[in-house]
Amino acid sequence: MYCGGAATEVDHIRPLATHGGWEHISNLVPACRSCNASKSDRLLTEWDQVRVFRAVRASEKVAVEYECQRQELVGVRQT
C-alpha cells in the first residue's frame, strides 16, 4: 500500500493502542514489513509523507482516514 512492495503484513491505518484504532477491515491495509515497521504506531500525519501520499492516491479508505487525521490536527492547533 505505502511503497508498492510485496505486502506481507497488515497495517492498522489508525493505530490500535496509541490512537484509538479499531480491528476492522475499514482500518486495515496490506503493507510490506519495512513500511509496517517504519510506520509502527504513528498516525498517517506523523509518518513518511511520500509513502502516505502514495497510499492516499491508491486507497479511498486511506484518503478518508488521512483527511480525518489532518482535521483532528487542525482542531488541536486551534484550541
All heavy atoms as a GROMACS GRO file, in nm:
protein
  621
    1MET      N    1   0.082  -0.120   0.000
    1MET     CA    2   0.000   0.000   0.000
    1MET      C    3   0.086   0.126   0.000
    1MET      O    4   0.059   0.220  -0.072
    1MET     CB    5  -0.092  -0.001   0.122
    1MET     CG    6  -0.181   0.120   0.131
    1MET     SD    7  -0.292   0.149  -0.008
    1MET     CE    8  -0.386   0.002  -0.010
    2TYR      N    9   0.188   0.128   0.083
    2TYR     CA   10   0.263   0.251   0.103
    2TYR      C   11   0.381   0.269   0.008
    2TYR      O   12   0.418   0.382  -0.022
    2TYR     CB   13   0.313   0.259   0.247
    2TYR     CG   14   0.201   0.256   0.350
    2TYR    CD1   15   0.185   0.150   0.437
    2TYR    CD2   16   0.110   0.360   0.358
    2TYR    CE1   17   0.083   0.147   0.531
    2TYR    CE2   18   0.007   0.358   0.451
    2TYR     CZ   19  -0.005   0.251   0.538
    2TYR     OH   20  -0.107   0.250   0.629
    3CYS      N   21   0.440   0.159  -0.038
    3CYS     CA   22   0.560   0.172  -0.121
    3CYS      C   23   0.551   0.095  -0.252
    3CYS      O   24   0.638   0.110  -0.338
    3CYS     CB   25   0.683   0.127  -0.044
    3CYS     SG   26   0.691  -0.052  -0.017
    4GLY      N   27   0.454   0.011  -0.266
    4GLY     CA   28   0.442  -0.071  -0.386
    4GLY      C   29   0.512  -0.205  -0.375
    4GLY      O   30   0.508  -0.285  -0.467
    5GLY      N   31   0.577  -0.229  -0.262
    5GLY     CA   32   0.644  -0.357  -0.239
    5GLY      C   33   0.544  -0.468  -0.211
    5GLY      O   34   0.424  -0.444  -0.194
    6ALA      N   35   0.593  -0.590  -0.205
    6ALA     CA   36   0.508  -0.704  -0.176
    6ALA      C   37   0.451  -0.695  -0.034
    6ALA      O   38   0.525  -0.679   0.063
    6ALA     CB   39   0.588  -0.833  -0.191
    7ALA      N   40   0.320  -0.703  -0.025
    7ALA     CA   41   0.253  -0.695   0.105
    7ALA      C   42   0.263  -0.829   0.176
    7ALA      O   43   0.214  -0.930   0.127
    7ALA     CB   44   0.108  -0.655   0.086
    8THR      N   45   0.327  -0.828   0.290
    8THR     CA   46   0.343  -0.949   0.370
    8THR      C   47   0.278  -0.936   0.507
    8THR      O   48   0.274  -1.031   0.582
    8THR     CB   49   0.493  -0.981   0.389
    8THR    OG1   50   0.557  -0.869   0.451
    8THR    CG2   51   0.560  -1.013   0.256
    9GLU      N   52   0.228  -0.815   0.536
    9GLU     CA   53   0.167  -0.789   0.667
    9GLU      C   54   0.044  -0.702   0.648
    9GLU      O   55   0.014  -0.657   0.537
    9GLU     CB   56   0.268  -0.716   0.758
    9GLU     CG   57   0.394  -0.798   0.780
    9GLU     CD   58   0.490  -0.734   0.878
    9GLU    OE1   59   0.460  -0.625   0.933
    9GLU    OE2   60   0.597  -0.792   0.898
   10VAL      N   61  -0.025  -0.678   0.757
   10VAL     CA   62  -0.142  -0.590   0.757
   10VAL      C   63  -0.114  -0.474   0.851
   10VAL      O   64  -0.065  -0.492   0.962
   10VAL     CB   65  -0.268  -0.666   0.804
   10VAL    CG1   66  -0.387  -0.574   0.815
   10VAL    CG2   67  -0.298  -0.782   0.710
   11ASP      N   68  -0.142  -0.354   0.804
   11ASP     CA   69  -0.122  -0.233   0.886
   11ASP      C   70  -0.256  -0.179   0.929
   11ASP      O   71  -0.353  -0.180   0.854
   11ASP     CB   72  -0.049  -0.127   0.804
   11ASP     CG   73  -0.032   0.002   0.884
   11ASP    OD1   74   0.027  -0.006   0.993
   11ASP    OD2   75  -0.079   0.107   0.838
   12HIS      N   76  -0.261  -0.130   1.051
   12HIS     CA   77  -0.378  -0.058   1.100
   12HIS      C   78  -0.357   0.089   1.061
   12HIS      O   79  -0.261   0.152   1.107
   12HIS     CB   80  -0.391  -0.070   1.252
   12HIS     CG   81  -0.424  -0.208   1.295
   12HIS    ND1   82  -0.327  -0.304   1.317
   12HIS    CD2   83  -0.544  -0.268   1.318
   12HIS    CE1   84  -0.386  -0.416   1.353
   12HIS    NE2   85  -0.517  -0.398   1.354
   13ILE      N   86  -0.443   0.141   0.977
   13ILE     CA   87  -0.428   0.279   0.930
   13ILE      C   88  -0.424   0.373   1.049
   13ILE      O   89  -0.337   0.458   1.060
   13ILE     CB   90  -0.543   0.318   0.834
   13ILE    CG1   91  -0.549   0.222   0.716
   13ILE    CG2   92  -0.524   0.462   0.786
   13ILE    CD1   93  -0.675   0.234   0.633
   14ARG      N   94  -0.521   0.359   1.139
   14ARG     CA   95  -0.517   0.432   1.267
   14ARG      C   96  -0.472   0.330   1.371
   14ARG      O   97  -0.542   0.232   1.395
   14ARG     CB   98  -0.654   0.488   1.303
   14ARG     CG   99  -0.652   0.563   1.436
   14ARG     CD  100  -0.784   0.628   1.468
   14ARG     NE  101  -0.810   0.741   1.380
   14ARG     CZ  102  -0.785   0.868   1.412
   14ARG    NH1  103  -0.734   0.899   1.528
   14ARG    NH2  104  -0.814   0.963   1.326
   15PRO      N  105  -0.355   0.351   1.431
   15PRO     CA  106  -0.300   0.253   1.525
   15PRO      C  107  -0.396   0.219   1.639
   15PRO      O  108  -0.469   0.306   1.689
   15PRO     CB  109  -0.175   0.322   1.578
   15PRO     CG  110  -0.137   0.418   1.471
   15PRO     CD  111  -0.267   0.466   1.413
   16LEU      N  112  -0.392   0.094   1.680
   16LEU     CA  113  -0.481   0.045   1.784
   16LEU      C  114  -0.452   0.105   1.921
   16LEU      O  115  -0.536   0.175   1.978
   16LEU     CB  116  -0.471  -0.108   1.795
   16LEU     CG  117  -0.519  -0.190   1.677
   16LEU    CD1  118  -0.489  -0.337   1.701
   16LEU    CD2  119  -0.665  -0.168   1.654
   17ALA      N  120  -0.338   0.075   1.975
   17ALA     CA  121  -0.308   0.104   2.116
   17ALA      C  122  -0.295   0.253   2.145
   17ALA      O  123  -0.345   0.302   2.246
   17ALA     CB  124  -0.182   0.032   2.158
   18THR      N  125  -0.231   0.327   2.058
   18THR     CA  126  -0.196   0.464   2.092
   18THR      C  127  -0.292   0.569   2.039
   18THR      O  128  -0.292   0.682   2.086
   18THR     CB  129  -0.056   0.498   2.039
   18THR    OG1  130  -0.053   0.474   1.898
   18THR    CG2  131   0.050   0.414   2.108
   19HIS      N  132  -0.374   0.534   1.940
   19HIS     CA  133  -0.457   0.637   1.878
   19HIS      C  134  -0.602   0.594   1.856
   19HIS      O  135  -0.672   0.650   1.771
   19HIS     CB  136  -0.396   0.681   1.745
   19HIS     CG  137  -0.263   0.748   1.761
   19HIS    ND1  138  -0.248   0.873   1.816
   19HIS    CD2  139  -0.138   0.705   1.734
   19HIS    CE1  140  -0.121   0.906   1.819
   19HIS    NE2  141  -0.051   0.805   1.770
   20GLY      N  142  -0.649   0.495   1.929
   20GLY     CA  143  -0.789   0.458   1.924
   20GLY      C  144  -0.836   0.388   1.799
   20GLY      O  145  -0.954   0.393   1.765
   21GLY      N  146  -0.745   0.321   1.729
   21GLY     CA  147  -0.783   0.248   1.609
   21GLY      C  148  -0.870   0.128   1.643
   21GLY      O  149  -0.890   0.095   1.760
   22TRP      N  150  -0.921   0.064   1.542
   22TRP     CA  151  -1.011  -0.049   1.564
   22TRP      C  152  -0.968  -0.166   1.475
   22TRP      O  153  -0.903  -0.148   1.374
   22TRP     CB  154  -1.156  -0.008   1.534
   22TRP     CG  155  -1.169   0.061   1.401
   22TRP    CD1  156  -1.208   0.004   1.283
   22TRP    CD2  157  -1.141   0.197   1.371
   22TRP    NE1  158  -1.206   0.096   1.182
   22TRP    CE2  159  -1.165   0.217   1.234
   22TRP    CE3  160  -1.097   0.306   1.447
   22TRP    CZ2  161  -1.146   0.340   1.170
   22TRP    CZ3  162  -1.079   0.428   1.382
   22TRP    CH2  163  -1.104   0.444   1.247
   23GLU      N  164  -1.008  -0.284   1.517
   23GLU     CA  165  -0.976  -0.407   1.445
   23GLU      C  166  -1.092  -0.435   1.349
   23GLU      O  167  -1.183  -0.510   1.379
   23GLU     CB  168  -0.958  -0.522   1.544
   23GLU     CG  169  -0.900  -0.647   1.487
   23GLU     CD  170  -0.753  -0.633   1.453
   23GLU    OE1  171  -0.675  -0.583   1.536
   23GLU    OE2  172  -0.716  -0.673   1.341
   24HIS      N  173  -1.090  -0.368   1.234
   24HIS     CA  174  -1.196  -0.381   1.135
   24HIS      C  175  -1.136  -0.362   0.997
   24HIS      O  176  -1.039  -0.287   0.980
   24HIS     CB  177  -1.305  -0.276   1.162
   24HIS     CG  178  -1.425  -0.293   1.076
   24HIS    ND1  179  -1.438  -0.233   0.954
   24HIS    CD2  180  -1.538  -0.365   1.096
   24HIS    CE1  181  -1.554  -0.266   0.901
   24HIS    NE2  182  -1.617  -0.347   0.985
   25ILE      N  183  -1.196  -0.425   0.898
   25ILE     CA  184  -1.145  -0.418   0.761
   25ILE      C  185  -1.129  -0.274   0.712
   25ILE      O  186  -1.040  -0.243   0.634
   25ILE     CB  187  -1.234  -0.501   0.665
   25ILE    CG1  188  -1.168  -0.519   0.529
   25ILE    CG2  189  -1.371  -0.439   0.650
   25ILE    CD1  190  -1.050  -0.608   0.528
   26SER      N  191  -1.212  -0.185   0.762
   26SER     CA  192  -1.203  -0.044   0.721
   26SER      C  193  -1.078   0.025   0.773
   26SER      O  194  -1.043   0.133   0.726
   26SER     CB  195  -1.327   0.033   0.766
   26SER     OG  196  -1.333   0.037   0.907
   27ASN      N  197  -1.010  -0.037   0.868
   27ASN     CA  198  -0.889   0.020   0.927
   27ASN      C  199  -0.764  -0.061   0.892
   27ASN      O  200  -0.658  -0.039   0.948
   27ASN     CB  201  -0.904   0.030   1.079
   27ASN     CG  202  -0.792   0.110   1.143
   27ASN    OD1  203  -0.754   0.215   1.093
   27ASN    ND2  204  -0.740   0.061   1.253
   28LEU      N  205  -0.777  -0.155   0.799
   28LEU     CA  206  -0.665  -0.243   0.765
   28LEU      C  207  -0.626  -0.228   0.619
   28LEU      O  208  -0.712  -0.218   0.532
   28LEU     CB  209  -0.704  -0.389   0.791
   28LEU     CG  210  -0.746  -0.423   0.933
   28LEU    CD1  211  -0.797  -0.566   0.939
   28LEU    CD2  212  -0.633  -0.402   1.031
   29VAL      N  213  -0.495  -0.225   0.595
   29VAL     CA  214  -0.443  -0.223   0.458
   29VAL      C  215  -0.322  -0.315   0.451
   29VAL      O  216  -0.251  -0.335   0.550
   29VAL     CB  217  -0.402  -0.081   0.411
   29VAL    CG1  218  -0.523   0.008   0.396
   29VAL    CG2  219  -0.298  -0.019   0.502
   30PRO      N  220  -0.297  -0.372   0.333
   30PRO     CA  221  -0.176  -0.454   0.316
   30PRO      C  222  -0.052  -0.365   0.317
   30PRO      O  223  -0.056  -0.252   0.268
   30PRO     CB  224  -0.196  -0.519   0.180
   30PRO     CG  225  -0.291  -0.430   0.107
   30PRO     CD  226  -0.377  -0.365   0.211
   31ALA      N  227   0.055  -0.417   0.374
   31ALA     CA  228   0.180  -0.340   0.380
   31ALA      C  229   0.298  -0.436   0.379
   31ALA      O  230   0.288  -0.549   0.425
   31ALA     CB  231   0.185  -0.254   0.506
   32CYS      N  232   0.410  -0.388   0.328
   32CYS     CA  233   0.532  -0.467   0.337
   32CYS      C  234   0.585  -0.456   0.480
   32CYS      O  235   0.547  -0.366   0.556
   32CYS     CB  236   0.636  -0.420   0.235
   32CYS     SG  237   0.715  -0.263   0.276
   33ARG      N  238   0.672  -0.547   0.516
   33ARG     CA  239   0.727  -0.549   0.652
   33ARG      C  240   0.799  -0.418   0.686
   33ARG      O  241   0.784  -0.363   0.794
   33ARG     CB  242   0.823  -0.666   0.667
   33ARG     CG  243   0.887  -0.675   0.805
   33ARG     CD  244   0.974  -0.798   0.815
   33ARG     NE  245   0.895  -0.917   0.794
   33ARG     CZ  246   0.860  -1.001   0.892
   33ARG    NH1  247   0.898  -0.978   1.014
   33ARG    NH2  248   0.788  -1.107   0.865
   34SER      N  249   0.874  -0.365   0.589
   34SER     CA  250   0.951  -0.243   0.613
   34SER      C  251   0.860  -0.124   0.643
   34SER      O  252   0.883  -0.049   0.738
   34SER     CB  253   1.039  -0.214   0.492
   34SER     OG  254   1.107  -0.093   0.509
   35CYS      N  255   0.757  -0.106   0.562
   35CYS     CA  256   0.664   0.006   0.585
   35CYS      C  257   0.588  -0.011   0.716
   35CYS      O  258   0.572   0.083   0.792
   35CYS     CB  259   0.565   0.019   0.470
   35CYS     SG  260   0.637   0.089   0.319
   36ASN      N  261   0.542  -0.132   0.742
   36ASN     CA  262   0.466  -0.156   0.864
   36ASN      C  263   0.552  -0.128   0.988
   36ASN      O  264   0.507  -0.065   1.083
   36ASN     CB  265   0.412  -0.299   0.866
   36ASN     CG  266   0.297  -0.317   0.962
   36ASN    OD1  267   0.228  -0.222   0.998
   36ASN    ND2  268   0.274  -0.440   1.002
   37ALA      N  269   0.676  -0.172   0.985
   37ALA     CA  270   0.766  -0.148   1.098
   37ALA      C  271   0.800   0.000   1.110
   37ALA      O  272   0.806   0.055   1.220
   37ALA     CB  273   0.894  -0.230   1.081
   38SER      N  274   0.821   0.066   0.997
   38SER     CA  275   0.855   0.207   0.999
   38SER      C  276   0.739   0.293   1.051
   38SER      O  277   0.758   0.383   1.130
   38SER     CB  278   0.893   0.252   0.857
   38SER     OG  279   0.910   0.391   0.851
   39LYS      N  280   0.619   0.262   1.005
   39LYS     CA  281   0.501   0.338   1.049
   39LYS      C  282   0.474   0.311   1.196
   39LYS      O  283   0.439   0.401   1.271
   39LYS     CB  284   0.379   0.304   0.965
   39LYS     CG  285   0.257   0.385   1.003
   39LYS     CD  286   0.143   0.361   0.905
   39LYS     CE  287   0.016   0.425   0.955
   39LYS     NZ  288  -0.050   0.345   1.058
   40SER      N  289   0.487   0.186   1.236
   40SER     CA  290   0.470   0.146   1.375
   40SER      C  291   0.336   0.198   1.430
   40SER      O  292   0.232   0.170   1.374
   40SER     CB  293   0.589   0.194   1.458
   40SER     OG  294   0.582   0.146   1.590
   41ASP      N  295   0.339   0.273   1.539
   41ASP     CA  296   0.215   0.323   1.600
   41ASP      C  297   0.191   0.471   1.568
   41ASP      O  298   0.123   0.540   1.641
   41ASP     CB  299   0.215   0.298   1.750
   41ASP     CG  300   0.323   0.375   1.823
   41ASP    OD1  301   0.412   0.433   1.757
   41ASP    OD2  302   0.320   0.378   1.947
   42ARG      N  303   0.246   0.517   1.458
   42ARG     CA  304   0.226   0.658   1.419
   42ARG      C  305   0.098   0.675   1.340
   42ARG      O  306   0.055   0.586   1.267
   42ARG     CB  307   0.342   0.703   1.332
   42ARG     CG  308   0.475   0.710   1.400
   42ARG     CD  309   0.580   0.762   1.302
   42ARG     NE  310   0.711   0.758   1.358
   42ARG     CZ  311   0.799   0.662   1.336
   42ARG    NH1  312   0.769   0.561   1.259
   42ARG    NH2  313   0.918   0.666   1.392
   43LEU      N  314   0.041   0.793   1.350
   43LEU     CA  315  -0.068   0.831   1.261
   43LEU      C  316  -0.010   0.860   1.124
   43LEU      O  317   0.109   0.886   1.109
   43LEU     CB  318  -0.137   0.957   1.314
   43LEU     CG  319  -0.216   0.942   1.443
   43LEU    CD1  320  -0.258   1.080   1.495
   43LEU    CD2  321  -0.336   0.853   1.423
   44LEU      N  322  -0.096   0.860   1.023
   44LEU     CA  323  -0.051   0.894   0.887
   44LEU      C  324   0.011   1.033   0.883
   44LEU      O  325   0.109   1.056   0.813
   44LEU     CB  326  -0.168   0.886   0.790
   44LEU     CG  327  -0.230   0.748   0.771
   44LEU    CD1  328  -0.360   0.759   0.691
   44LEU    CD2  329  -0.133   0.653   0.705
   45THR      N  330  -0.044   1.126   0.959
   45THR     CA  331   0.006   1.263   0.960
   45THR      C  332   0.142   1.276   1.029
   45THR      O  333   0.207   1.379   1.016
   45THR     CB  334  -0.095   1.357   1.030
   45THR    OG1  335  -0.124   1.305   1.160
   45THR    CG2  336  -0.222   1.369   0.949
   46GLU      N  337   0.183   1.172   1.098
   46GLU     CA  338   0.310   1.175   1.170
   46GLU      C  339   0.421   1.096   1.098
   46GLU      O  340   0.534   1.094   1.145
   46GLU     CB  341   0.294   1.111   1.309
   46GLU     CG  342   0.193   1.180   1.396
   46GLU     CD  343   0.160   1.102   1.522
   46GLU    OE1  344   0.169   0.977   1.522
   46GLU    OE2  345   0.121   1.166   1.620
   47TRP      N  346   0.387   1.034   0.988
   47TRP     CA  347   0.478   0.940   0.923
   47TRP      C  348   0.529   0.995   0.791
   47TRP      O  349   0.503   1.108   0.753
   47TRP     CB  350   0.406   0.805   0.907
   47TRP     CG  351   0.491   0.693   0.861
   47TRP    CD1  352   0.611   0.654   0.913
   47TRP    CD2  353   0.463   0.605   0.753
   47TRP    NE1  354   0.659   0.545   0.843
   47TRP    CE2  355   0.570   0.513   0.744
   47TRP    CE3  356   0.358   0.594   0.663
   47TRP    CZ2  357   0.575   0.412   0.650
   47TRP    CZ3  358   0.363   0.493   0.569
   47TRP    CH2  359   0.470   0.403   0.563
   48ASP      N  360   0.602   0.916   0.718
   48ASP     CA  361   0.664   0.947   0.589
   48ASP      C  362   0.559   0.991   0.487
   48ASP      O  363   0.484   0.910   0.435
   48ASP     CB  364   0.738   0.822   0.541
   48ASP     CG  365   0.811   0.841   0.410
   48ASP    OD1  366   0.767   0.921   0.326
   48ASP    OD2  367   0.913   0.772   0.392
   49GLN      N  368   0.556   1.120   0.458
   49GLN     CA  369   0.450   1.175   0.372
   49GLN      C  370   0.458   1.126   0.228
   49GLN      O  371   0.355   1.116   0.161
   49GLN     CB  372   0.450   1.328   0.378
   49GLN     CG  373   0.409   1.379   0.516
   49GLN     CD  374   0.274   1.329   0.561
   49GLN    OE1  375   0.172   1.373   0.511
   49GLN    NE2  376   0.271   1.234   0.654
   50VAL      N  377   0.574   1.090   0.178
   50VAL     CA  378   0.585   1.035   0.043
   50VAL      C  379   0.508   0.903   0.037
   50VAL      O  380   0.428   0.879  -0.054
   50VAL     CB  381   0.732   1.016   0.001
   50VAL    CG1  382   0.742   0.938  -0.129
   50VAL    CG2  383   0.801   1.150  -0.010
   51ARG      N  384   0.529   0.818   0.136
   51ARG     CA  385   0.458   0.689   0.139
   51ARG      C  386   0.309   0.709   0.165
   51ARG      O  387   0.225   0.641   0.106
   51ARG     CB  388   0.518   0.597   0.245
   51ARG     CG  389   0.659   0.552   0.211
   51ARG     CD  390   0.704   0.447   0.308
   51ARG     NE  391   0.838   0.474   0.355
   51ARG     CZ  392   0.908   0.392   0.431
   51ARG    NH1  393   0.858   0.277   0.470
   51ARG    NH2  394   1.029   0.423   0.470
   52VAL      N  395   0.277   0.802   0.253
   52VAL     CA  396   0.136   0.829   0.284
   52VAL      C  397   0.063   0.878   0.159
   52VAL      O  398  -0.046   0.831   0.127
   52VAL     CB  399   0.122   0.931   0.399
   52VAL    CG1  400  -0.022   0.978   0.414
   52VAL    CG2  401   0.173   0.870   0.529
   53PHE      N  402   0.122   0.971   0.086
   53PHE     CA  403   0.055   1.024  -0.034
   53PHE      C  404   0.036   0.917  -0.140
   53PHE      O  405  -0.062   0.917  -0.213
   53PHE     CB  406   0.128   1.146  -0.088
   53PHE     CG  407   0.119   1.265   0.002
   53PHE    CD1  408   0.223   1.354   0.012
   53PHE    CD2  409   0.006   1.289   0.079
   53PHE    CE1  410   0.216   1.465   0.096
   53PHE    CE2  411  -0.004   1.398   0.163
   53PHE     CZ  412   0.102   1.487   0.171
   54ARG      N  413   0.130   0.824  -0.149
   54ARG     CA  414   0.113   0.712  -0.243
   54ARG      C  415  -0.010   0.631  -0.203
   54ARG      O  416  -0.092   0.594  -0.287
   54ARG     CB  417   0.236   0.622  -0.243
   54ARG     CG  418   0.226   0.509  -0.343
   54ARG     CD  419   0.343   0.413  -0.333
   54ARG     NE  420   0.345   0.322  -0.444
   54ARG     CZ  421   0.260   0.222  -0.461
   54ARG    NH1  422   0.163   0.202  -0.374
   54ARG    NH2  423   0.269   0.142  -0.566
   55ALA      N  424  -0.025   0.603  -0.074
   55ALA     CA  425  -0.140   0.526  -0.025
   55ALA      C  426  -0.270   0.604  -0.040
   55ALA      O  427  -0.374   0.545  -0.072
   55ALA     CB  428  -0.117   0.487   0.121
   56VAL      N  429  -0.266   0.734  -0.019
   56VAL     CA  430  -0.386   0.818  -0.036
   56VAL      C  431  -0.435   0.809  -0.180
   56VAL      O  432  -0.556   0.799  -0.204
   56VAL     CB  433  -0.356   0.964   0.006
   56VAL    CG1  434  -0.462   1.059  -0.045
   56VAL    CG2  435  -0.343   0.973   0.157
   57ARG      N  436  -0.343   0.811  -0.274
   57ARG     CA  437  -0.382   0.800  -0.416
   57ARG      C  438  -0.435   0.661  -0.450
   57ARG      O  439  -0.519   0.646  -0.537
   57ARG     CB  440  -0.263   0.834  -0.506
   57ARG     CG  441  -0.230   0.982  -0.508
   57ARG     CD  442  -0.128   1.016  -0.616
   57ARG     NE  443  -0.004   0.941  -0.606
   57ARG     CZ  444   0.101   0.975  -0.533
   57ARG    NH1  445   0.098   1.087  -0.463
   57ARG    NH2  446   0.210   0.901  -0.531
   58ALA      N  447  -0.387   0.559  -0.380
   58ALA     CA  448  -0.423   0.421  -0.412
   58ALA      C  449  -0.548   0.370  -0.340
   58ALA      O  450  -0.610   0.276  -0.385
   58ALA     CB  451  -0.305   0.329  -0.379
   59SER      N  452  -0.584   0.432  -0.229
   59SER     CA  453  -0.691   0.376  -0.146
   59SER      C  454  -0.783   0.485  -0.091
   59SER      O  455  -0.738   0.576  -0.020
   59SER     CB  456  -0.630   0.298  -0.029
   59SER     OG  457  -0.729   0.264   0.065
   60GLU      N  458  -0.910   0.472  -0.120
   60GLU     CA  459  -1.009   0.567  -0.069
   60GLU      C  460  -1.014   0.565   0.083
   60GLU      O  461  -1.025   0.669   0.147
   60GLU     CB  462  -1.148   0.533  -0.126
   60GLU     CG  463  -1.257   0.624  -0.077
   60GLU     CD  464  -1.250   0.765  -0.131
   60GLU    OE1  465  -1.187   0.786  -0.236
   60GLU    OE2  466  -1.308   0.855  -0.068
   61LYS      N  467  -1.004   0.447   0.144
   61LYS     CA  468  -1.012   0.443   0.291
   61LYS      C  469  -0.890   0.508   0.356
   61LYS      O  470  -0.903   0.571   0.461
   61LYS     CB  471  -1.038   0.302   0.344
   61LYS     CG  472  -0.931   0.200   0.323
   61LYS     CD  473  -0.980   0.066   0.379
   61LYS     CE  474  -0.886  -0.046   0.349
   61LYS     NZ  475  -0.938  -0.173   0.401
   62VAL      N  476  -0.774   0.498   0.294
   62VAL     CA  477  -0.657   0.568   0.346
   62VAL      C  478  -0.676   0.719   0.329
   62VAL      O  479  -0.648   0.797   0.420
   62VAL     CB  480  -0.526   0.522   0.278
   62VAL    CG1  481  -0.408   0.606   0.324
   62VAL    CG2  482  -0.500   0.375   0.306
   63ALA      N  483  -0.729   0.759   0.215
   63ALA     CA  484  -0.753   0.902   0.189
   63ALA      C  485  -0.850   0.960   0.291
   63ALA      O  486  -0.827   1.070   0.344
   63ALA     CB  487  -0.806   0.921   0.047
   64VAL      N  488  -0.957   0.888   0.321
   64VAL     CA  489  -1.056   0.936   0.417
   64VAL      C  490  -0.994   0.947   0.556
   64VAL      O  491  -1.011   1.048   0.626
   64VAL     CB  492  -1.180   0.843   0.419
   64VAL    CG1  493  -1.270   0.872   0.537
   64VAL    CG2  494  -1.256   0.855   0.288
   65GLU      N  495  -0.921   0.845   0.597
   65GLU     CA  496  -0.859   0.848   0.730
   65GLU      C  497  -0.753   0.956   0.739
   65GLU      O  498  -0.741   1.025   0.840
   65GLU     CB  499  -0.799   0.711   0.766
   65GLU     CG  500  -0.729   0.707   0.900
   65GLU     CD  501  -0.816   0.744   1.019
   65GLU    OE1  502  -0.939   0.729   1.013
   65GLU    OE2  503  -0.760   0.790   1.121
   66TYR      N  504  -0.676   0.975   0.633
   66TYR     CA  505  -0.575   1.081   0.633
   66TYR      C  506  -0.641   1.217   0.652
   66TYR      O  507  -0.595   1.299   0.731
   66TYR     CB  508  -0.494   1.077   0.504
   66TYR     CG  509  -0.389   1.185   0.497
   66TYR    CD1  510  -0.276   1.179   0.578
   66TYR    CD2  511  -0.404   1.293   0.412
   66TYR    CE1  512  -0.179   1.278   0.573
   66TYR    CE2  513  -0.307   1.392   0.407
   66TYR     CZ  514  -0.196   1.384   0.488
   66TYR     OH  515  -0.100   1.483   0.483
   67GLU      N  516  -0.751   1.241   0.581
   67GLU     CA  517  -0.821   1.369   0.595
   67GLU      C  518  -0.878   1.386   0.736
   67GLU      O  519  -0.872   1.496   0.792
   67GLU     CB  520  -0.932   1.381   0.490
   67GLU     CG  521  -0.998   1.516   0.487
   67GLU     CD  522  -0.902   1.633   0.465
   67GLU    OE1  523  -0.799   1.618   0.396
   67GLU    OE2  524  -0.932   1.743   0.518
   68CYS      N  525  -0.929   1.280   0.794
   68CYS     CA  526  -0.978   1.287   0.934
   68CYS      C  527  -0.863   1.324   1.028
   68CYS      O  528  -0.881   1.409   1.116
   68CYS     CB  529  -1.037   1.153   0.976
   68CYS     SG  530  -1.196   1.114   0.904
   69GLN      N  531  -0.748   1.262   1.009
   69GLN     CA  532  -0.633   1.292   1.094
   69GLN      C  533  -0.587   1.436   1.075
   69GLN      O  534  -0.550   1.503   1.172
   69GLN     CB  535  -0.520   1.193   1.066
   69GLN     CG  536  -0.551   1.053   1.112
   69GLN     CD  537  -0.440   0.954   1.080
   69GLN    OE1  538  -0.325   0.991   1.058
   69GLN    NE2  539  -0.475   0.827   1.078
   70ARG      N  540  -0.588   1.483   0.951
   70ARG     CA  541  -0.550   1.623   0.925
   70ARG      C  542  -0.646   1.719   0.994
   70ARG      O  543  -0.604   1.818   1.054
   70ARG     CB  544  -0.548   1.651   0.775
   70ARG     CG  545  -0.425   1.601   0.704
   70ARG     CD  546  -0.418   1.632   0.555
   70ARG     NE  547  -0.509   1.733   0.503
   70ARG     CZ  548  -0.484   1.866   0.498
   70ARG    NH1  549  -0.372   1.912   0.545
   70ARG    NH2  550  -0.573   1.947   0.447
   71GLN      N  551  -0.774   1.688   0.988
   71GLN     CA  552  -0.874   1.775   1.052
   71GLN      C  553  -0.858   1.773   1.205
   71GLN      O  554  -0.872   1.877   1.268
   71GLN     CB  555  -1.016   1.731   1.014
   71GLN     CG  556  -1.048   1.755   0.868
   71GLN     CD  557  -1.037   1.901   0.829
   71GLN    OE1  558  -1.079   1.991   0.901
   71GLN    NE2  559  -0.975   1.926   0.714
   72GLU      N  560  -0.828   1.657   1.261
   72GLU     CA  561  -0.803   1.649   1.404
   72GLU      C  562  -0.682   1.733   1.442
   72GLU      O  563  -0.682   1.801   1.545
   72GLU     CB  564  -0.781   1.504   1.446
   72GLU     CG  565  -0.906   1.420   1.440
   72GLU     CD  566  -0.878   1.270   1.455
   72GLU    OE1  567  -0.763   1.231   1.486
   72GLU    OE2  568  -0.973   1.193   1.436
   73LEU      N  569  -0.580   1.728   1.359
   73LEU     CA  570  -0.458   1.806   1.384
   73LEU      C  571  -0.487   1.954   1.381
   73LEU      O  572  -0.442   2.030   1.467
   73LEU     CB  573  -0.351   1.768   1.282
   73LEU     CG  574  -0.210   1.815   1.305
   73LEU    CD1  575  -0.156   1.766   1.437
   73LEU    CD2  576  -0.121   1.769   1.191
   74VAL      N  577  -0.566   1.997   1.284
   74VAL     CA  578  -0.605   2.138   1.274
   74VAL      C  579  -0.685   2.179   1.396
   74VAL      O  580  -0.664   2.285   1.454
   74VAL     CB  581  -0.684   2.164   1.144
   74VAL    CG1  582  -0.747   2.302   1.144
   74VAL    CG2  583  -0.593   2.147   1.023
   75GLY      N  584  -0.778   2.092   1.439
   75GLY     CA  585  -0.859   2.120   1.557
   75GLY      C  586  -0.776   2.135   1.683
   75GLY      O  587  -0.800   2.221   1.766
   76VAL      N  588  -0.673   2.052   1.696
   76VAL     CA  589  -0.584   2.057   1.813
   76VAL      C  590  -0.507   2.189   1.812
   76VAL      O  591  -0.491   2.254   1.915
   76VAL     CB  592  -0.487   1.938   1.813
   76VAL    CG1  593  -0.375   1.958   1.915
   76VAL    CG2  594  -0.562   1.809   1.842
   77ARG      N  595  -0.462   2.231   1.696
   77ARG     CA  596  -0.384   2.356   1.685
   77ARG      C  597  -0.470   2.479   1.714
   77ARG      O  598  -0.419   2.580   1.759
   77ARG     CB  599  -0.322   2.368   1.547
   77ARG     CG  600  -0.209   2.272   1.524
   77ARG     CD  601  -0.148   2.291   1.388
   77ARG     NE  602  -0.041   2.195   1.366
   77ARG     CZ  603   0.004   2.161   1.249
   77ARG    NH1  604  -0.046   2.216   1.140
   77ARG    NH2  605   0.101   2.073   1.238
   78GLN      N  606  -0.600   2.473   1.685
   78GLN     CA  607  -0.686   2.589   1.706
   78GLN      C  608  -0.729   2.607   1.849
   78GLN      O  609  -0.771   2.713   1.887
   78GLN     CB  610  -0.810   2.578   1.615
   78GLN     CG  611  -0.777   2.595   1.470
   78GLN     CD  612  -0.900   2.580   1.381
   78GLN    OE1  613  -1.006   2.541   1.427
   78GLN    NE2  614  -0.882   2.608   1.255
   79THR      N  615  -0.720   2.502   1.932
   79THR     CA  616  -0.764   2.514   2.071
   79THR      C  617  -0.653   2.559   2.161
   79THR      O  618  -0.542   2.567   2.132
   79THR     CB  619  -0.819   2.379   2.121
   79THR    OG1  620  -0.720   2.279   2.105
   79THR    CG2  621  -0.946   2.344   2.050
   0.00000   0.00000   0.00000
